[in-house]
Amino acid sequence: MTITDQTISAIEQASGGRLGVMVHELGSGETFAHCPDERVPTASVIKLPLVLHAALLAHEGQLNFDEKLTLHDEDKVGGYGILRDLTAGQTFSIRDLCQLTIVLSDNTATNLLIERLGVAAINARIAALGLTHTRLHRKAFTPNTPDMLPFGLGVTTPRDIANLLLMLLRQEVILAQPAQMVLAMLAAQRDRVGFARYLPVDWAYAGKTGADDHLRNDVGIITAPDGRRWVIAAFCHDLPQPNYTVDNPGWLALARLAQGVVQSAK
């Protein structure tokens, strides 16, 4: 793996923001890191440990994935997702809400899950997995308290999330059944403007993105045609201005980072 500090610095400078990056090549064990332990806002990346907690509860027999939750008008929030546009009174299984939370980053589905599972229990699971710098603060589109700032919805580090992805792949700390369930959801990700943007057609991406006014995040697994795999957790934060187009400089920075992994693999 030949990603260099010079390459990352150039990508970071072009974005106008700051990058935190952790990369693991699974076969060789090589790593690359750039500010991997700096705490960063998660935005929707925090939905990954949320859904993993639900999958682990189901595996442990403490939660029925087929349990139905009812959508009410007061549950609907803005941002990404489809549930806010659907008719209130419908019910959705926890399994389907998890799928919506990962694949479409549905904020209403996310909030239904948080209400059912509880912020404290989700954070207890995160801590039990050894993710010492990761925490869910609140539901999506609810007010911040002073102690939540400047991170908002959640906080993490690139190293924490990279370690979580490694646990999913190695299926040691996290057993095979829940790990494979979450990995399948990540593989169905619809948002492909970050890491997936410049990948060759025969390369695979499975991951979770996140966005806010001044950040763009992508965390996931990139797989080459020959089976080699890379775990990447990257957070482009402190972007100078809101820009909700697909050509946000943060998205382009994340895409170029993944492109660098591809080029280094040749």
Buried (B, 14 or more C-beta within 10 A) or exposed (E): BEBEEEBBEBBBEEBBBBBBBBBBBBEEEBBBBBBBEBBBBBBBBBBBBBBBBBBBBBBEEEBEBEBEBEBEEEBBBEBBBEBBEEEEEEEBBBBBBBBBBBBBBBBBBBBBBBEBBEBEBBBEBBEEBEBEBBBBBBBBBEEEEEEBEEBBBBBBBBBBBBBBBBBBBEBEBBEEEBBBBBBEBBBEBEBBBBBBBBBEEEBBBBBBBBBBEBBBBBBBBBBBEEEBBBBBBBBBBBBEEEBEEEEBBBBBBBBBBBBBBBEBBE
